[in-house]
Amino acid sequence: MRARSFASALLAAGLIAAACSPAYAQSQGQAQASGGDVPGQRASRVVQPYIEVGQVVSAEISPGNDVVTFTQVAAGVDINVQGRNSGAAVSLRYERNIGYGDDSIDTDTISGIARGTLALVPNTLNLEAGALASRSRIDAGGGATANPLVRDDNESRVYSVYAGPSLNTRVGDVDVQGLARVGYNRFEADDALVSQQGATVDVFDDSVTYLGQVRAGVRPGDVLPVGLAVTAGGFQEDIGNLDQRVRDLYVRGDVTVPLTRSLALVAGAGYEDVEISSRDAVRDANGVPVIGPDGRFITDSTAPRRIAFAVDGLLWDVGVMWRPSSRTSLQASVGRRYDSTTYYGNFTYVPNQRSALAISVYDGVSGIGGTLGNALAALDSDFEAIRNPVTGDFGGLVGDTEGQALVGGLGSTRSAAFRGRGVRASYQRTMGRTVASIGAGYDRRTFIAAAGTVLAPIDGLTDESYYVIGGLTRQIGQNANISTNAYVNWFKAEGGSNNVTAMGASVAYNQSITQRLTGRAAIALDYFDSEFTAQDFAFATALVGLRYNF
């Protein structure tokens, strides 16, 4: 599936409609159910197509001093449609860079994000969808950052799309919730990478994800003084590289014990069956793995499936739920899953329409596709994508009613399945004419690979990534605004020889010339330091141009 296909997927997902709120969550393998919009929400509709043309100058600061110019032509649409029970937000952009001379830059880029829900039966049955198309920079060791440099030979493309129904209803005293999702994820890179030690890093290609869950329960006080619930579900990701498969099936019972009107103790236990398996690569007469024309290992479809990880037995957790008001919510738990201790939870604080704070702690087994799908599904459908004013790229930060960042750091791009643990936090605040958003996170991935396969050497290895991204917009009078963006990504592959640091900042000024025509000026600084190369890279880029809103 290529870029144009994902552009269609973005539009389809965005035109499905809606806003959703988390009802319950466990980990990457266990999903979030969704409900409708807040009752009484006023309908709104914003559809803003546009075209842009600009002239860009890019000056290399380090290691050389090369300067190139190119023309940037772009077309896009920003959509935000909100109703009482349905809604959607879409930001889609196509960009063409036209260079001059021997070192010309000629590129086509499609980027965007969409999230929506369509109420098939109001307040009961929804159809949900989401999609993502973004660029990244990939480096040796398999690390990726969400903000590629303007002249970047290591550019890669990230795509993700999912869709499925969700159910939220009540049968007598029993609340019934359920969902099903199917997703497709793709990471386009020119070839696999070779580390300083000469080892091939097999880069993720694509995967298909399946997720289903159903939950039935009674609230405290409806039948008994305590709340009771039973949940059953499963997650599976089929990874194209080496025919890897991640499967997580579970059934559990939960009890909720109210301590006060706003605080409750929660505990649960059940059974899980988790298995990760793969096949080996094709090997030549000397036993050396064969690499295909795309730089990735060729899967031996005749080889037996080998088990990399298998756990079945008891799972349990205990925690607290705190909801002192409709604007504040906390759920935190500790327990045992995947044959080890697990922690997860989330906290949201939305004191008013001007500010929102969200913190999430996660733990689960999946591939990259499962991580992207969960991030999309957790996103509120009433958002505004924050883009780099020079390149137009979507770097993972959005401003929305939950204050959430999506994928501030892509982290490792290895193809192997992993156990991913980490924390994400984001905050948004409106202060008069100024809107500020910031997101930060930490992600730790411990890879799981089968013995006797080409991926065996990375079994148990851990890659870590950290990120901070932020944006600020200030309205100046009635006809102008100024915006700034900044990001920092750190990536560390186990072994310490493939660490990556990427950072940058930009500032843009927009001045209305007529009701539909806007003049634009922007400047950006980007810096990239990888231990894989002897030199650091730094660029300064400036843009002047026009934007026409239809």
DOTORTOR-307144 format. One record per residue (C-alpha): x, y, z; residue in one letter; residue number from 1. Coordinates in Angstrom, 1 decimal. Each point is the difference from the previous one (the first is absolute). Example, Ala and Ser with C-alpha at 12.3 -4.5 7.8 and 13.67 -1.06 7.14 Angstrom:
2
12.3, -4.5, 7.8, A, 1 $
1.4, 3.4, -0.7, S, 2 $
! end
This chain:
550
0.0, 0.0, 0.0, M, 1 $
1.5, 3.3, -1.1, R, 2 $
-0.3, 3.7, 0.9, A, 3 $
-3.1, 0.7, -2.1, R, 4 $
-1.8, -3.0, 1.4, S, 5 $
0.6, 1.3, 3.5, F, 6 $
-1.2, 3.5, -1.0, A, 7 $
-3.3, -1.6, -0.9, S, 8 $
0.0, -1.8, 3.3, A, 9 $
0.6, 3.2, 1.9, L, 10 $
-3.0, 1.7, -1.7, L, 11 $
-2.2, -3.1, 0.5, A, 12 $
0.9, -0.2, 3.7, A, 13 $
-0.6, 3.7, 0.5, G, 14 $
-3.3, 0.0, -1.7, L, 15 $
-1.3, -2.8, 2.3, I, 16 $
-0.7, 2.4, 3.0, A, 17 $
0.4, 0.3, 3.8, A, 18 $
1.2, 0.6, 3.4, A, 19 $
0.8, -2.7, 2.5, C, 20 $
0.8, -0.3, 3.6, S, 21 $
2.0, -2.8, 1.7, P, 22 $
-2.2, -2.4, 2.0, A, 23 $
2.6, -2.6, 1.0, Y, 24 $
3.5, -1.0, -0.9, A, 25 $
2.7, -2.5, 1.0, Q, 26 $
3.0, 0.1, -2.2, S, 27 $
1.1, 0.1, -3.7, Q, 28 $
-1.6, -3.4, -0.5, G, 29 $
-3.2, 0.9, 1.8, Q, 30 $
-2.1, 2.8, -1.5, A, 31 $
-1.9, 3.0, 0.8, Q, 32 $
-3.8, 0.1, -0.5, A, 33 $
-1.6, 3.2, -1.2, S, 34 $
-3.2, 1.9, 0.5, G, 35 $
-1.6, 2.9, -1.7, G, 36 $
0.5, 3.7, 0.3, D, 37 $
-0.9, 1.8, 3.2, V, 38 $
-3.8, 0.5, 0.0, P, 39 $
-1.0, 3.5, -0.9, G, 40 $
3.1, 0.7, -2.0, Q, 41 $
-0.6, 2.6, -2.7, R, 42 $
0.3, -1.0, -3.6, A, 43 $
2.9, 1.7, -1.9, S, 44 $
1.4, -0.4, -3.5, R, 45 $
3.3, 1.3, -1.4, V, 46 $
1.3, -1.1, -3.4, V, 47 $
3.0, 2.0, -1.1, Q, 48 $
1.7, -1.0, -3.3, P, 49 $
3.1, 2.0, -1.0, Y, 50 $
2.9, 0.3, -2.4, I, 51 $
3.5, 1.3, 0.9, E, 52 $
3.0, 1.1, -2.1, V, 53 $
3.3, 1.0, 1.5, G, 54 $
3.7, 0.5, -0.6, Q, 55 $
2.3, -1.8, 2.3, V, 56 $
3.7, 0.5, 0.7, V, 57 $
1.9, -2.7, 1.9, S, 58 $
3.6, 0.7, 1.3, A, 59 $
2.2, -2.7, 1.3, E, 60 $
1.7, 1.1, 3.2, I, 61 $
1.8, -3.2, 0.8, S, 62 $
2.0, -1.9, -1.2, P, 63 $
0.1, 2.0, -3.3, G, 64 $
-1.3, 3.4, -1.2, N, 65 $
-2.2, -1.0, -3.0, D, 66 $
-3.0, 2.2, -0.8, V, 67 $
-3.0, -1.1, -2.1, V, 68 $
-3.3, 1.5, -1.0, T, 69 $
-3.2, -1.6, -1.1, F, 70 $
-3.6, 0.8, -0.6, T, 71 $
-2.6, -1.5, 2.2, Q, 72 $
-3.6, -0.6, -1.3, V, 73 $
-2.6, -1.5, 2.3, A, 74 $
-3.7, -0.8, 0.2, A, 75 $
-1.9, -1.2, 3.0, G, 76 $
-3.2, 0.0, 2.0, V, 77 $
-0.7, 0.4, 3.7, D, 78 $
-3.4, -1.4, 1.1, I, 79 $
-1.7, 0.2, 3.4, N, 80 $
-3.6, -1.1, 0.1, V, 81 $
-1.6, -0.6, 3.4, Q, 82 $
-3.6, -1.1, 0.7, G, 83 $
-1.9, -1.2, 3.0, R, 84 $
0.9, -3.7, -0.5, N, 85 $
2.5, 0.1, -2.9, S, 86 $
3.0, 2.0, -1.0, G, 87 $
3.3, 0.0, -1.8, A, 88 $
3.3, 1.9, -0.4, A, 89 $
2.3, -0.3, -3.0, V, 90 $
3.2, 1.7, -1.0, S, 91 $
1.2, -1.1, -3.5, L, 92 $
2.8, 1.6, -2.0, R, 93 $
1.8, -0.7, -3.3, Y, 94 $
3.2, 1.7, -0.6, E, 95 $
2.3, 0.3, -3.1, R, 96 $
3.5, 1.4, 0.3, N, 97 $
1.6, 1.1, -3.3, I, 98 $
3.7, 0.5, 0.1, G, 99 $
2.6, 1.7, -2.3, Y, 100 $
3.5, -1.0, -1.0, G, 101 $
2.0, -3.1, 0.5, D, 102 $
-0.8, -0.3, 3.7, D, 103 $
-3.7, 0.6, -0.6, S, 104 $
-2.7, -1.3, 2.4, I, 105 $
-2.9, -1.6, -1.8, D, 106 $
-2.4, -1.8, 2.4, T, 107 $
-3.6, -0.8, 0.4, D, 108 $
-1.4, -0.4, 3.5, T, 109 $
-3.5, -0.9, 1.3, I, 110 $
-0.5, 0.6, 3.8, S, 111 $
-3.0, 0.1, 2.2, G, 112 $
-2.0, -1.4, 2.9, I, 113 $
-3.7, -0.8, 0.3, A, 114 $
-2.2, -1.2, 2.8, R, 115 $
-3.8, -0.4, 0.0, G, 116 $
-3.1, -1.9, 1.1, T, 117 $
-3.3, -0.4, -1.7, L, 118 $
-3.0, -0.7, 2.3, A, 119 $
-1.9, -2.9, -1.7, L, 120 $
-2.3, -0.2, 3.0, V, 121 $
0.2, 3.2, 2.1, P, 122 $
1.7, -0.7, 3.4, N, 123 $
0.2, -3.7, -0.7, T, 124 $
1.8, -1.1, -3.2, L, 125 $
2.8, 2.0, -1.6, N, 126 $
2.3, -0.6, -3.0, L, 127 $
3.5, 1.3, 0.8, E, 128 $
3.0, 0.6, -2.2, A, 129 $
3.4, 1.7, 0.0, G, 130 $
2.9, 0.5, -2.3, A, 131 $
3.5, 1.4, 0.0, L, 132 $
2.5, 0.9, -2.7, A, 133 $
3.3, 1.5, 1.2, S, 134 $
3.7, 0.4, -0.9, R, 135 $
2.9, -1.0, 2.3, S, 136 $
3.8, -0.2, 0.0, R, 137 $
1.4, -3.5, 0.5, I, 138 $
3.6, -0.6, 1.0, D, 139 $
2.3, -3.0, 0.7, A, 140 $
-1.1, -1.9, 3.0, G, 141 $
-3.6, 0.2, -1.1, G, 142 $
-0.8, 3.3, 1.8, G, 143 $
-2.5, 2.4, -1.6, A, 144 $
-0.9, 3.6, 0.7, T, 145 $
-3.3, 1.6, -1.1, A, 146 $
1.7, 3.1, -1.5, N, 147 $
2.3, -0.7, -3.0, P, 148 $
2.5, 2.6, -1.2, L, 149 $
-0.9, 2.0, -3.1, V, 150 $
2.7, -1.8, -2.1, R, 151 $
-0.2, -3.4, 1.5, D, 152 $
1.3, -3.1, -1.8, D, 153 $
-1.4, -2.2, 2.8, N, 154 $
-3.6, 1.1, -0.2, E, 155 $
-2.6, -2.6, 0.5, S, 156 $
-3.8, 0.0, -0.1, R, 157 $
-2.4, -1.3, 2.7, V, 158 $
-3.6, -1.0, -0.7, Y, 159 $
-2.7, -1.4, 2.2, S, 160 $
-3.8, -0.5, -0.4, V, 161 $
-2.6, -1.8, 2.0, Y, 162 $
-3.8, -0.3, 0.1, A, 163 $
-2.6, -1.9, 2.0, G, 164 $
-3.3, 0.2, 2.0, P, 165 $
-0.4, 0.7, 3.7, S, 166 $
-2.9, -0.8, 2.2, L, 167 $
-1.2, 1.7, 3.2, N, 168 $
-3.4, -1.0, 1.3, T, 169 $
-2.0, -1.1, 3.1, R, 170 $
-2.0, -3.2, 0.3, V, 171 $
-2.0, 0.3, 3.2, G, 172 $
2.5, 0.6, 2.8, D, 173 $
2.9, -1.2, -2.2, V, 174 $
2.3, 2.4, -1.9, D, 175 $
1.3, -1.6, -3.2, V, 176 $
3.0, 1.4, -1.9, Q, 177 $
1.9, -1.4, -2.9, G, 178 $
2.1, 0.8, -3.0, L, 179 $
1.7, -1.5, -3.0, A, 180 $
2.8, 1.5, -2.0, R, 181 $
2.0, -1.0, -3.1, V, 182 $
3.1, 2.1, -0.9, G, 183 $
2.8, 0.1, -2.5, Y, 184 $
3.4, 1.6, 0.6, N, 185 $
2.9, 0.7, -2.3, R, 186 $
3.5, 1.4, 0.4, F, 187 $
1.7, 0.9, -3.4, E, 188 $
3.7, 0.2, 0.1, A, 189 $
2.5, -0.4, -2.9, D, 190 $
1.6, -3.0, 1.6, D, 191 $
1.1, -1.6, 3.2, A, 192 $
2.8, 1.6, 2.0, L, 193 $
3.5, -1.2, 0.8, V, 194 $
1.4, 1.0, 3.4, S, 195 $
3.6, 0.9, 0.7, Q, 196 $
0.7, -3.6, 1.1, Q, 197 $
-1.2, -1.2, -3.5, G, 198 $
-3.1, -1.6, 1.2, A, 199 $
-3.2, 0.4, -2.0, T, 200 $
-2.9, 1.7, 1.8, V, 201 $
-3.2, -1.4, -1.5, D, 202 $
-2.3, 3.0, -0.3, V, 203 $
-3.8, -0.5, 0.4, F, 204 $
-1.9, -0.3, -3.2, D, 205 $
-3.7, -0.5, 0.6, D, 206 $
-2.5, -1.7, 2.2, S, 207 $
-3.7, -0.7, 0.4, V, 208 $
-1.6, 0.3, 3.5, T, 209 $
-3.2, -1.5, 1.3, Y, 210 $
-1.6, 1.0, 3.4, L, 211 $
-3.2, -1.0, 1.6, G, 212 $
-1.5, 0.4, 3.5, Q, 213 $
-3.3, -0.4, 1.8, V, 214 $
-0.8, 1.0, 3.6, R, 215 $
-3.2, -0.5, 2.1, A, 216 $
-0.3, 1.4, 3.5, G, 217 $
-2.3, 1.5, 2.6, V, 218 $
0.8, 3.3, 1.9, R, 219 $
0.4, 0.2, 3.7, P, 220 $
-3.4, 0.3, 1.7, G, 221 $
-2.1, -1.2, -3.0, D, 222 $
-0.1, -3.7, 1.1, V, 223 $
2.7, -0.3, 2.7, L, 224 $
1.9, 2.5, 2.1, P, 225 $
3.0, -0.6, -2.3, V, 226 $
0.4, 0.1, -3.7, G, 227 $
0.7, -3.2, -2.0, L, 228 $
1.1, -0.5, -3.6, A, 229 $
1.3, -2.7, -2.3, V, 230 $
2.2, 0.8, -3.0, T, 231 $
1.2, -2.2, -2.9, A, 232 $
2.1, 1.0, -3.0, G, 233 $
3.0, -0.4, -2.1, G, 234 $
2.6, 1.7, -2.1, F, 235 $
2.0, -1.3, -2.9, Q, 236 $
2.6, 1.7, -2.2, E, 237 $
1.4, -1.8, -3.2, D, 238 $
3.3, 1.6, -0.8, I, 239 $
1.2, -0.4, -3.6, G, 240 $
3.7, -0.3, 0.9, N, 241 $
0.7, -3.7, 0.6, L, 242 $
-3.7, -0.8, 0.4, D, 243 $
0.1, 1.1, 3.6, Q, 244 $
-3.2, -0.4, 2.0, R, 245 $
-1.0, 1.6, 3.4, V, 246 $
-3.1, -1.5, 1.6, R, 247 $
-1.5, 1.0, 3.3, D, 248 $
-3.2, -1.6, 1.3, L, 249 $
-1.6, 0.6, 3.4, Y, 250 $
-3.1, -0.3, 2.2, V, 251 $
-0.3, 1.7, 3.3, R, 252 $
-2.3, 1.0, 2.8, G, 253 $
0.1, 3.3, 1.9, D, 254 $
-1.5, 1.4, 3.2, V, 255 $
-0.4, 3.7, 0.9, T, 256 $
-0.3, 0.8, 3.7, V, 257 $
-1.1, 3.7, 0.7, P, 258 $
1.9, 1.6, 2.8, L, 259 $
-1.5, 3.5, -0.3, T, 260 $
-2.2, 1.7, -2.6, R, 261 $
3.0, 0.7, -2.2, S, 262 $
2.5, -2.7, 0.9, L, 263 $
-0.2, -3.7, -0.6, A, 264 $
2.3, -3.1, 0.4, L, 265 $
0.1, -2.2, -3.1, V, 266 $
1.4, -3.5, -0.3, A, 267 $
-0.1, -2.7, -2.7, G, 268 $
1.3, -3.4, -0.9, A, 269 $
-0.3, -2.3, -2.9, G, 270 $
1.8, -2.2, -2.6, Y, 271 $
2.3, 1.1, -2.8, E, 272 $
1.5, -1.9, -2.9, D, 273 $
2.8, 2.0, -1.7, V, 274 $
2.2, -1.3, -2.9, E, 275 $
2.5, 1.6, -2.3, I, 276 $
1.4, -2.1, -2.9, S, 277 $
1.8, 0.4, -3.4, S, 278 $
1.7, -1.8, -2.8, R, 279 $
3.6, 0.1, -0.9, D, 280 $
1.6, 1.8, -3.1, A, 281 $
0.9, -1.8, -3.1, V, 282 $
3.7, -1.1, 0.2, R, 283 $
2.5, -0.7, -2.7, D, 284 $
2.3, -3.1, -0.3, A, 285 $
2.3, 1.5, 2.6, N, 286 $
-2.8, 0.6, 2.5, G, 287 $
0.1, 3.8, -0.5, V, 288 $
-3.4, 1.8, 0.1, P, 289 $
-1.2, 1.2, -3.4, V, 290 $
-0.9, 3.7, -0.3, I, 291 $
-2.6, 1.1, -2.6, G, 292 $
0.2, 3.0, -2.3, P, 293 $
-1.7, 2.2, 2.6, D, 294 $
2.8, -0.7, 2.5, G, 295 $
-2.1, -2.2, 2.3, R, 296 $
0.4, -3.7, 0.7, F, 297 $
-2.0, -2.3, -2.3, I, 298 $
-2.4, -2.2, 2.0, T, 299 $
0.3, -3.7, -0.4, D, 300 $
-3.7, -0.9, -0.3, S, 301 $
0.8, -3.7, 0.2, T, 302 $
1.9, 0.2, 3.3, A, 303 $
-1.9, -1.1, 3.1, P, 304 $
-1.4, 2.7, 2.3, R, 305 $
2.2, 0.5, 3.0, R, 306 $
-1.2, 1.2, 3.4, I, 307 $
1.7, 3.1, 1.4, A, 308 $
-2.2, 0.6, 3.0, F, 309 $
-2.8, -2.0, 1.6, A, 310 $
-1.9, 0.7, 3.2, V, 311 $
-3.3, -1.4, 1.2, D, 312 $
-1.5, 0.2, 3.4, G, 313 $
-1.1, 2.4, 2.7, L, 314 $
-0.1, 3.8, -0.5, L, 315 $
-1.0, 2.4, 2.8, W, 316 $
0.2, 3.7, 1.0, D, 317 $
-1.2, 2.3, 2.7, V, 318 $
-0.4, 3.8, -0.1, G, 319 $
-2.1, 3.0, 0.6, V, 320 $
-2.5, 2.1, -1.9, M, 321 $
-0.4, 3.7, 1.0, W, 322 $
-2.6, 2.2, -1.6, R, 323 $
-0.7, 3.0, 2.2, P, 324 $
-1.8, 1.8, -2.9, S, 325 $
-0.8, -0.4, -3.7, S, 326 $
3.2, 2.0, -0.7, R, 327 $
2.5, -2.1, 1.9, T, 328 $
0.6, -3.8, -0.4, S, 329 $
2.7, -2.3, 1.3, L, 330 $
0.4, -3.7, -0.5, Q, 331 $
3.2, -1.8, 1.1, A, 332 $
0.8, -3.7, 0.5, S, 333 $
2.8, -2.4, 0.8, V, 334 $
-0.1, -3.7, -0.6, G, 335 $
1.5, -2.9, -1.9, R, 336 $
-0.2, -0.7, -3.8, R, 337 $
2.4, -1.6, -2.5, Y, 338 $
1.4, -2.0, 3.0, D, 339 $
1.4, 3.2, 1.6, S, 340 $
-1.1, 3.2, 1.8, T, 341 $
-2.0, 2.5, -1.9, T, 342 $
-1.0, 3.6, 0.6, Y, 343 $
-2.5, 2.1, -2.0, Y, 344 $
-2.5, 2.9, 0.4, G, 345 $
-1.1, 3.4, -1.2, N, 346 $
-0.8, 3.4, 1.4, F, 347 $
-2.0, 2.8, -1.6, T, 348 $
-0.7, 3.4, 1.3, Y, 349 $
-2.1, 2.5, -2.0, V, 350 $
-0.9, 2.7, 2.4, P, 351 $
-1.6, 2.2, -2.7, N, 352 $
0.0, 0.5, -3.8, Q, 353 $
3.3, 1.9, 0.2, R, 354 $
2.3, -2.8, 1.3, S, 355 $
0.4, -3.8, 0.0, A, 356 $
2.5, -2.4, 1.4, L, 357 $
0.4, -3.7, -0.8, A, 358 $
2.4, -2.6, 1.3, I, 359 $
0.1, -3.6, -1.1, S, 360 $
2.1, -3.0, 1.2, V, 361 $
-0.1, -3.1, -2.2, Y, 362 $
1.4, -3.5, -0.2, D, 363 $
-0.7, -2.6, -2.7, G, 364 $
1.4, -2.3, -2.6, V, 365 $
-0.4, 0.8, -3.7, S, 366 $
1.9, 1.2, -3.1, G, 367 $
0.3, 3.5, -1.3, I, 368 $
-3.5, -0.3, -1.5, G, 369 $
-1.7, -0.7, 3.3, G, 370 $
1.7, 3.0, 1.5, T, 371 $
-1.2, 2.3, -2.8, L, 372 $
-3.5, -1.4, 0.0, G, 373 $
-0.4, 0.6, 3.8, N, 374 $
1.3, 3.5, -0.3, A, 375 $
-2.5, 0.8, -2.7, L, 376 $
-2.9, -1.6, 1.8, A, 377 $
0.8, 2.0, 3.2, A, 378 $
-0.1, 3.3, -1.9, L, 379 $
-3.0, 2.3, 0.5, D, 380 $
-1.8, 0.8, -3.2, S, 381 $
-0.2, 3.7, 0.7, D, 382 $
3.6, 1.1, -0.7, F, 383 $
2.2, 2.4, -2.0, E, 384 $
3.2, -1.5, -1.4, A, 385 $
3.1, 2.1, 0.7, I, 386 $
2.4, 0.0, -3.0, R, 387 $
3.5, 1.2, -0.7, N, 388 $
-0.5, 3.5, -1.7, P, 389 $
3.0, -0.6, -2.4, V, 390 $
-0.4, -3.6, -1.1, T, 391 $
-3.7, -0.4, 0.7, G, 392 $
0.7, -3.3, 1.8, D, 393 $
-2.2, -1.4, 2.7, F, 394 $
2.3, -0.8, 2.9, G, 395 $
-2.4, -1.7, 2.3, G, 396 $
-1.4, 2.8, 2.1, L, 397 $
-3.7, 1.0, 0.0, V, 398 $
-2.0, 2.5, 2.0, G, 399 $
-3.3, -1.5, 1.1, D, 400 $
-2.5, -0.2, 2.8, T, 401 $
2.0, -2.7, 1.8, E, 402 $
3.4, 1.7, -0.6, G, 403 $
1.5, -3.1, -1.5, Q, 404 $
3.1, -0.5, -2.1, A, 405 $
-0.1, -2.9, -2.5, L, 406 $
3.4, -1.3, -0.9, V, 407 $
2.6, 2.5, 1.2, G, 408 $
2.8, -2.5, -0.4, G, 409 $
-0.2, -3.0, -2.3, L, 410 $
2.8, -1.7, 1.8, G, 411 $
1.5, -3.2, -1.3, S, 412 $
-0.9, -1.2, -3.5, T, 413 $
1.3, -3.6, 0.4, R, 414 $
-2.4, -2.6, -1.5, S, 415 $
0.0, -2.3, 3.0, A, 416 $
-2.9, -0.2, 2.4, A, 417 $
0.6, 1.6, 3.4, F, 418 $
-1.3, 0.7, 3.5, R, 419 $
-0.6, 3.8, 0.1, G, 420 $
-0.1, 1.9, 3.2, R, 421 $
0.0, 3.7, 0.5, G, 422 $
-1.8, 3.2, 0.8, V, 423 $
-1.6, 2.9, -2.0, R, 424 $
-1.0, 3.4, 1.2, A, 425 $
-1.4, 3.0, -1.7, S, 426 $
-1.4, 3.4, 1.0, Y, 427 $
-1.9, 2.7, -1.9, Q, 428 $
-1.0, 3.4, 1.2, R, 429 $
-1.7, 3.0, -1.5, T, 430 $
1.0, 3.4, 1.5, M, 431 $
-2.0, 2.7, -1.7, G, 432 $
1.4, 0.2, -3.5, R, 433 $
2.7, -2.5, 0.6, T, 434 $
-0.3, -3.8, -0.3, V, 435 $
2.8, -2.2, 1.3, A, 436 $
0.4, -3.8, -0.3, S, 437 $
2.7, -2.3, 1.2, I, 438 $
0.5, -3.8, 0.0, G, 439 $
2.7, -2.1, 1.6, A, 440 $
0.6, -3.7, 0.3, G, 441 $
2.3, -3.0, 0.7, Y, 442 $
-0.2, -3.3, -1.8, D, 443 $
1.9, -3.2, 0.8, R, 444 $
-0.2, -3.0, -2.4, R, 445 $
1.4, -3.4, 0.9, T, 446 $
0.2, -2.2, -3.1, F, 447 $
-1.3, -3.6, -0.2, I, 448 $
1.4, -2.3, -2.6, A, 449 $
0.1, -3.8, -0.5, A, 450 $
3.2, -2.0, 0.5, A, 451 $
1.5, -1.4, -3.2, G, 452 $
-1.3, 2.8, -2.1, T, 453 $
1.8, 2.9, -1.6, V, 454 $
-1.6, 2.3, 2.6, L, 455 $
1.3, -2.0, 3.0, A, 456 $
3.0, 2.3, 0.7, P, 457 $
-2.4, 2.8, 1.0, I, 458 $
-2.1, -2.0, 2.4, D, 459 $
0.0, 1.8, 3.3, G, 460 $
1.6, 3.2, -1.4, L, 461 $
-1.6, 3.3, 1.1, T, 462 $
-0.3, 3.2, -1.9, D, 463 $
-1.1, 3.2, 1.7, E, 464 $
-1.3, 3.3, -1.3, S, 465 $
-0.9, 3.3, 1.6, Y, 466 $
-1.8, 3.0, -1.6, Y, 467 $
-1.2, 3.5, 0.7, V, 468 $
-2.0, 1.9, -2.6, I, 469 $
-1.8, 3.3, 0.4, G, 470 $
-1.8, 2.7, -1.9, G, 471 $
-1.3, 3.5, 0.7, L, 472 $
-2.2, 2.4, -2.0, T, 473 $
-0.7, 3.6, 0.8, R, 474 $
-2.6, 2.1, -1.8, Q, 475 $
1.2, 3.5, -0.9, I, 476 $
-2.9, 2.4, -0.6, G, 477 $
-2.8, -1.2, -2.3, Q, 478 $
2.1, -1.0, -3.0, N, 479 $
3.3, -1.5, 1.1, A, 480 $
1.5, -2.7, 2.2, N, 481 $
3.3, -1.4, 1.0, I, 482 $
0.7, -3.6, 0.8, S, 483 $
3.0, -1.9, 1.3, T, 484 $
0.8, -3.8, 0.1, N, 485 $
2.8, -1.9, 1.6, A, 486 $
1.0, -3.7, 0.5, Y, 487 $
2.6, -2.1, 1.5, V, 488 $
0.4, -3.8, -0.6, N, 489 $
2.5, -2.3, 1.7, W, 490 $
0.4, -3.6, -1.1, F, 491 $
2.3, -2.6, 1.7, K, 492 $
0.5, -3.5, -1.4, A, 493 $
1.4, -2.5, 2.5, E, 494 $
3.7, -0.2, -0.3, G, 495 $
0.5, 3.8, 0.1, G, 496 $
1.5, 0.3, -3.6, S, 497 $
-3.1, 1.1, -1.8, N, 498 $
-1.3, 2.9, 2.0, N, 499 $
-1.9, 2.8, -1.9, V, 500 $
-0.9, 3.5, 1.0, T, 501 $
-2.2, 2.2, -2.2, A, 502 $
-1.3, 3.5, 0.9, M, 503 $
-1.3, 3.0, -1.7, G, 504 $
-2.1, 3.1, 0.3, A, 505 $
-2.0, 2.2, -2.4, S, 506 $
-1.9, 3.3, 0.0, V, 507 $
-2.6, 1.2, -2.5, A, 508 $
-1.8, 3.2, -0.7, Y, 509 $
-3.4, 0.1, -1.9, N, 510 $
-1.6, 3.2, -1.2, Q, 511 $
-3.4, 0.2, -1.7, S, 512 $
0.1, 1.9, -3.2, I, 513 $
-3.6, -0.5, -1.0, T, 514 $
-2.8, -2.0, 1.5, Q, 515 $
1.4, -3.2, -1.6, R, 516 $
3.6, 0.8, -0.8, L, 517 $
2.7, -0.2, 2.6, T, 518 $
3.7, 0.9, -0.2, G, 519 $
2.4, -2.4, 1.8, R, 520 $
3.6, 0.2, 1.2, A, 521 $
1.8, -2.6, 2.1, A, 522 $
3.5, -1.0, 1.2, I, 523 $
1.1, -3.3, 1.5, A, 524 $
3.2, -1.5, 1.5, L, 525 $
0.5, -3.7, 0.1, D, 526 $
2.8, -2.1, 1.6, Y, 527 $
0.8, -3.7, -0.3, F, 528 $
2.7, -1.9, 1.8, D, 529 $
0.4, -3.8, -0.4, S, 530 $
2.9, -2.1, 1.3, E, 531 $
-0.3, -2.0, -3.2, F, 532 $
1.6, 2.9, -2.0, T, 533 $
3.2, 2.0, 0.9, A, 534 $
-1.7, 3.3, -0.8, Q, 535 $
-3.0, 1.9, 1.4, D, 536 $
-2.5, 1.6, -2.4, F, 537 $
-1.6, 3.4, 0.5, A, 538 $
-2.1, 2.0, -2.4, F, 539 $
-1.7, 3.4, -0.1, A, 540 $
-3.0, 0.3, -2.2, T, 541 $
-2.2, 3.1, -0.9, A, 542 $
-3.2, 0.2, -1.9, L, 543 $
-2.1, 2.9, -1.5, V, 544 $
-3.3, -0.7, -1.7, G, 545 $
-3.7, 0.3, -0.4, L, 546 $
-3.0, -2.0, 1.1, R, 547 $
-3.5, 0.2, -1.5, Y, 548 $
-2.9, -1.4, 2.0, N, 549 $
-3.0, -1.0, -2.1, F, 550 $
! end
